[in-house]
Amino acid sequence: MKKRKASAKRAKCLPNGPTSAADLPNWKTGSLVNDGVLGEQLPLQTLNEKTGLNFKPLQNGSNHGCDGCAVAINGDTITVVVMDAKSSVNGVNKAGTPHGDPETRLREWLINRSITQSDPALATALRSALRSEGVKVQGVTVKVGLPAPGKTGQAEIKVEPWPKK
């Protein structure tokens, strides 16, 4: 896949935002508040909109695991996309960097029952895709700069390739 220049979007954060992780914020309307989970909600929504894929988290109760995974099938080509969300209240450029190789990390998450039981159907789809001949695993990082939890401010989003180690 071609390398793309990192893109950034700004979203205005306002009080009285989403009340649960299931209510993804619509940053285009500015109806956001940093409720402590916004740093993982915005990347999911951004990638779902940019790619047309259905990125879903595969995490245990402590939020360990994949922040967003998707399987893309284009003819005979199967690509598993692994997203790591990184956020910071000190700005998008202060958001962290994912560690390790995306395929290795995904395979480790898929053997951890506490993670896979969060979405057994997604775990099964990912395992099946990884067994396919010629499957590609692509990592992507979504960095988010947020206001402090409960505060009003601007959110900035950058989508970047997973860094090569």
N, C-alpha and C positions, 0 to 999 in steps of 0.2 A: 504494500500500500504506500502511496506517496506520502512523504512528510508534508505536513501542513504547518503553516505559520500559526502560532498560538493565537487564539481569538479571545477577546474579552468582551463581556457585556456588563452593564451596570444595572442594578435593580434597587429601587428605593424601598427601604424597610419601614413599615409603619406598625403601630401598635395593633392589637387584636387580630393577629394572624392566625394561622392554622392551629387547631387544637389537638391534632393527633398526627402520627407519622403517616397515616393513610391519606391525609389531606395534603397533597402536594401543593405548594404555593404556586401562584401564577405570578412570576416576577415581572411579566410584561405589564401587568396592571398596577404593580407597586404595592400589592396587598401583602406585605411581608413584615414579620417581626422575628428576630433571632430568638427562637424558643429553645435553643440547645440542640435541636436535631436538624436545623436548617442547613448546616454544613454538609449533610448527606442527602437531604431532599433536593436541593438545587442541582447538584451534579446529575442525579437520576433524571430529573425533568429535562435538563439541558440535553443530555445524550439521547433521551427518548425523542425529543423534538428534532434534534440535528440529524439523527440517523434513521428514524422511522422504526428502529428496533425496540424491543421491550426489555429494557434493562431492569433487573430486579436484584435486590440484595440477597445474599445467602450468608446469614450471620446468626450467631448464637445470641442468647439473652444479654451478653455483655458487649454486643456489637463487634465481636471478633469474627473475621471472615471477609468475604468479598463484598465491597460496598455496592457493586453493581456488576452483574454478569449478563451476557446475551449471546445467543447463537445466531449467526447469520449464514444462510444457505443461498448460494448463487450458482445455480447449475450443479456442477460436480464439486464446487469449492465450498468447504465448510470452514468458517472462521469463528472461533470462540473469542469474545472480547471481554477482557477483565478490566474493570475500572476501579481505581483507588482514588477516593475523595480525600483531599487535604484542605483544611481550612485554618484560618488564623484571624483573630480580632485585630491583628497588627497589619492587615493588608494582604492582598493576594500574593504579593511577592515574598511574604514571610511564611506562606503556607509550606508545609513540608514536602518531602520527596519520597515516593514509595521505595521500599527496599526489596532487593532480590529480583528474581526472574518471575514474570507473571504466570507462566505455565507451571513452574515449580510450586509457587504459592497456591495456585488453584488446586493442583493435585493434593497438596497437603490439607487444604480446607475440605476437600471431598472425602478424605478418610476420617475426618473428625465428625463423629455422630452428633455432637452438640450443635454443630454448624448445619449439617445437612438436614437435620430434622426440622429446621425452620421452614424449608420449602422442598419436600421430597421430590416433587415433580421437576423442579428446576435442577436439583442435584442429579436426578436420573438423566435428564436431557443433556447436561454438561458431561456426565460420564460417557454417555453414548457418543456424543460428538468427539470427545477426546480419543475414543477407540477407532474413529474413522480414519481411513487411509488418507494421508496427505493433509490432515487437519492443520490449520494455522491457529496459533494463539497470539493474540495481539493485546498488548497492555496500553491503557490510556490513563492519564492522570487528569483529574479535574480539580483545579485549585480555586478556592473560594476565599475571598476577603470579606469578613463580616463585622458588623458592629458587635459589641459585647452582648451576651445573652440578655434579653429583655429591653434592649436599647433600640432607639430609632437611628437609622443611618443608611449608608449605601452599601450594597453588596456588589462585588466584582467577581467575575468568573473567567477563568482561563482554561482552555482545553489543550492539553499537550500530550505528545507521545510519552509512554512510559520510558524513563531514562535507561539507556544501555549501561550495564555495569561491567 
